[in-house]
């Protein structure tokens, strides 16, 4: 059974609200939503940053996922669902992210293969 977010915040407000008399229930709601709003805003940006959220972990777009998104957009373009300009606009940041990620990878060409 899913737990309702509002009920959880109300319960927390009843427990801890008297400790913070200047904060209302709406303030508590906004404070509890802040990490998720930040996460959403970062995901919607086309910078693809690494997002660190305390107690949840680190989130990053992997190049494989970005490549898959480009493939899907390419298929949509081929089917005529998006125009060439839309395809270019949607993939330019993805391609730049992949290129930047791959440029930062360490060069393993100096390593020797071992027989195991």
C-alpha positions in Angstrom: 0.0 0.0 0.0 1.6 3.3 -1.0 2.2 5.9 1.6 0.7 9.4 1.0 3.4 12.1 1.0 1.0 14.7 2.5 0.1 12.4 5.3 3.7 11.7 6.1 4.6 15.4 6.2 1.5 16.1 8.4 2.6 13.4 10.8 6.1 14.8 10.9 4.8 18.3 11.3 2.7 17.2 14.3 5.8 15.6 15.9 8.3 18.4 15.2 6.2 21.4 14.4 6.2 22.9 17.9 10.0 22.9 17.7 9.8 25.4 14.8 7.0 27.8 15.6 7.7 30.1 12.7 7.2 27.3 10.1 3.7 26.3 8.9 2.6 23.0 7.5 3.0 24.5 4.0 6.6 25.4 4.8 7.3 21.8 5.9 5.7 20.6 2.7 8.0 22.8 0.6 11.1 21.8 2.7 10.4 18.1 2.2 9.8 18.5 -1.5 12.9 20.7 -2.1 15.3 17.8 -2.9 12.9 16.3 -5.4 12.2 19.7 -7.0 15.9 20.2 -7.3 16.4 16.8 -8.8 13.6 17.4 -11.4 15.1 20.7 -12.4 18.5 19.2 -12.9 17.1 16.4 -14.9 15.2 18.8 -17.2 18.4 20.8 -17.8 20.5 19.7 -20.8 23.8 20.0 -18.9 23.6 16.4 -17.5 25.3 17.1 -14.2 26.1 14.6 -11.6 23.4 15.1 -9.0 24.2 14.3 -5.3 21.2 14.0 -3.0 22.1 13.3 0.6 20.8 9.9 1.8 19.7 8.9 -1.8 23.0 8.8 -3.6 24.6 10.1 -6.8 22.8 10.2 -10.1 24.4 10.6 -13.5 23.4 10.0 -17.1 25.5 7.2 -18.5 26.7 7.5 -22.1 25.0 4.3 -23.0 21.6 5.8 -22.0 22.4 9.0 -23.9 23.3 6.9 -27.0 20.0 5.0 -26.6 18.1 8.3 -26.5 19.8 9.4 -29.7 18.8 6.1 -31.4 15.2 6.5 -30.3 15.2 10.1 -31.6 16.7 8.9 -34.9 13.9 6.4 -35.3 11.3 9.0 -34.6 13.0 11.2 -37.2 13.0 8.4 -39.7 9.3 7.8 -39.1 8.5 11.4 -39.6 7.3 12.0 -36.0 10.0 14.7 -35.5 11.6 17.0 -38.0 15.3 17.2 -38.8 15.6 20.4 -36.9 13.9 18.9 -33.8 16.2 15.9 -34.1 19.3 18.2 -34.2 18.1 20.3 -31.3 17.4 17.3 -29.1 20.6 15.4 -29.9 23.2 18.2 -29.9 23.6 18.2 -26.1 23.5 14.4 -25.9 26.3 14.1 -28.4 28.3 16.8 -26.7 27.8 15.0 -23.4 29.0 11.7 -24.8 32.0 13.3 -26.4 32.9 15.1 -23.2 32.5 11.9 -21.2 34.6 9.8 -23.5 37.3 12.5 -23.6 37.6 12.3 -19.8 38.1 8.5 -19.8 41.6 7.4 -18.9 43.8 6.2 -21.8 44.4 2.5 -21.3 46.6 2.0 -24.4 49.8 1.8 -22.2 48.4 -1.2 -20.3 49.6 -4.6 -21.3 47.4 -7.6 -21.6 48.1 -10.4 -19.2 47.5 -14.1 -19.7 45.2 -15.3 -16.9 
